[in-house]
Amino acid sequence: VELGTIGTGITPRSEEYARAVDIMKGASEYAPHHGQSRYIQAFRRKYYELVKRLLTSDKQMIPCYAGWASAHVAPNGDIWTCAVRAEPIANLRDYGYDFKKIWFSGLAKPIRKSIKSQECACPLANAAYTSMLMDPATMLDVGANLWKEVRKERSHGRLPEPADAVRRN
């Protein structure tokens, strides 16, 4: 909505999008990751998995926390719960530029209810990553997959055991 591209036909078909996601996911799986990059890639792989499922079902794969954990401020001062929906709940100018007054006023209640009722679904990465961080089940899944990856690397000798790393330092 924000970019004015809804209904313009620029969105790739789900099969084309899925192929692109598979390429990006594959590249991520085979590249070595260390430190913080390891965590970022674990979340990225989970996002790719979620977006592929969303494209074939057109429904939320995990609860969306747009309107609770994130907000969007449009250039004109409108406050949106979601950048994709682009439905203003109020304008900062009308509330003395007091974001908290708007956010906690109940003005967003109808849109939050709609989002919670899963009346929308989108593959927007920013919203997905926020929702992933807020969703305990997704966090556990990402953590479990990261743990498997670490164990696999250790079993192949590509990552030292924690005790070995401590002894060397």
Salt bridges, closest charged atoms under 4 A:
GLU2 OE2 - HIS72 NE2 3.35
GLU15 OE1 - ARG13 NE 3.20
GLU16 OE2 - ARG13 NH1 3.49
ASP22 OD1 - LYS52 NZ 2.57
GLU49 OE2 - LYS46 NZ 3.05
GLU49 OE2 - ARG53 NH1 3.70
GLU87 OE2 - ARG85 NE 3.08
ASP141 OD2 - LYS46 NZ 2.42
GLU149 OE2 - ARG38 NH1 3.36
GLU149 OE1 - ARG45 NH2 2.37
GLU153 OE2 - ARG38 NH1 3.26
ASP164 OD1 - ARG167 NH2 2.68
